[in-house]
Amino acid sequence: MAVTLLDGAYGTALMAKINARGIEDHDPVWAFNLRYPDVVSELAAEYAAAGSEIVQANTFTANRHSVGHFSDYQVADVVREGVLLAKEGVKGTGAKVSVDVGALSMLLKPYGTLTAEECEAIYREQIEPGVKAGADLIFLETFIDLSMMEIAAKAALSYGVPVFCSMTFEKRRRTIMGNSVKQIVKTLEPLGIAAVGMNCSMGPAESLEVIREYHEMTSLPLIFKPNSGKPIVAADGSMTQPYTAEQFVEEIRPALDFVSYVGGCCGSDVSYIRALRREIDSRR
């Protein structure tokens, strides 16, 4: 099975780049699209050079509830620039760009105050400028509520580009809202999405049971984008060595037999993607 290589983290990676310049900026990283565009484009270029075949735009939480706290920014501007910067970064590499869309910080009724209609409007407001800017696909990720994912997916599918749907899980193999893999597949598969899976949550070793469950439940292409993993800790509590890109690949390797898309989430960086590229290429 051919495995398509995704990218690694954006939030932690962009903050590391900014800090390396001696800058302390505590605003959401979506603001970097307008404040530090060269840094955002540079990271996209680095992921593409490392072998990523799909690179996400820096638009994860660029929705009205986050952007609306800052009077100097508009959702459409932030998203459009995020996609254009990613496209600039991957230019000439053949890599595709996805508009990255995350879960909202509000809960849907009856658990919160957000209505389905409001939720759909918020997602359309975020997705549309990304597609208009030339995004090749829409990546819905780190969702904890299947109801919210269903609303977002239906809205995303109306734009005529492939839609990826990725949930995040707890160790009990359910989302925080209690959704199981079986429920997720049953709800999302009939919609016509291009791929389904998981991201964030845990490191690859702790996430394998979840992605294996997906494999048993659906024939849809699977997405596996776990966090970077945990450092190795000795019995006395001291850290014996950092968690490395090579360890990440070692733990992710079993999933490469059946997933279609693989990458890294929080804590991962370009070195993780390079290591995954080597592993994928060695299996061809």
Salt bridges, closest charged atoms under 4 A:
ASP7 OD1 - LYS225 NZ 3.21
GLU24 OE1 - HIS26 NE2 3.81
ASP25 OD2 - ARG35 NH2 3.22
ASP27 OD2 - ARG35 NH1 2.43
ASP38 OD2 - ARG21 NH2 3.01
GLU42 OE1 - LYS17 NZ 2.56
GLU46 OE2 - LYS17 NZ 2.92
GLU53 OE2 - ARG277 NH1 3.27
ASP77 OD1 - ARG80 NH2 2.71
GLU120 OE2 - ARG124 NE 2.98
GLU125 OE1 - ARG64 NE 2.75
GLU128 OE2 - LYS132 NZ 3.12
GLU150 OE2 - LYS154 NZ 3.28
GLU170 OE1 - ARG172 NE 2.81
GLU209 OE1 - ARG173 NH1 2.76
GLU213 OE1 - ARG173 NE 3.13
GLU246 OE2 - ARG278 NH2 3.66
GLU250 OE1 - ARG253 NH1 2.38
ASP257 OD1 - ARG283 NH2 2.40
GLU279 OE2 - ARG253 NE 2.97
GLU279 OE2 - ARG283 NH1 3.52
ASP281 OD1 - ARG277 NH2 3.15
ASP281 OD1 - ARG284 NH1 3.53
